Amino acid sequence: MHAIDLATRKPGPPTTIRESDVVWFDWVNEERLVFTAIDRRVGGGFQRGLALYTVQPDGAGFKVLTTEAYRHQVLATLHDGSDAIVVALNRPNPRFPDVYRMNAQTGDLTLLTLGKPADMVRWIVDRKGIPRAGIAQEARVMDQAQRQ
């Protein structure tokens, strides 16, 4: 992946990751993007979990936001000028993710699903990043819950 400086029209690497391929990215704001990467030279069955990274377009400010130990899903990049994204992370429970507002510059987390109605396996957020619906799993039975 390369970032192009629009003033000079020259490409440059926004990240220093050399062993892996970027498989997904999104802009958080004009100064920061988030991405995940995997090593495509390794077979699918041998892939480790994906980590979530952040970097500025010029390659500065590179940071690992989540390690491979945690499964994550980026539910929303808010595009509101802030450094905030909304992610589902399987911590502290490895089976059932919670939703967090994450600062993509610092990695700081704020739990958004405190008092959730059940053990949710999937989440849906609105345009503002607020969790509105989810799919729960209890004893092999799938159910849904939504918030008005």
Beta strands, then each sheet from edge to edge (+ up, - down):
strand 1: 3-5
strand 2: 10-12
strand 3: 21-29
strand 4: 32-38
strand 5: 51-55
strand 6: 63-66
strand 7: 72-77
strand 8: 84-89
strand 9: 98-103
strand 10: 109-111
strand 11: 120-125
strand 12: 131-138
strand 13: 141-146
sheet 1: 1+ 2-
sheet 2: 3+ 4- 5+ 6-
sheet 3: 7+ 8- 9+ 10-
sheet 4: 11+ 12- 13+
end
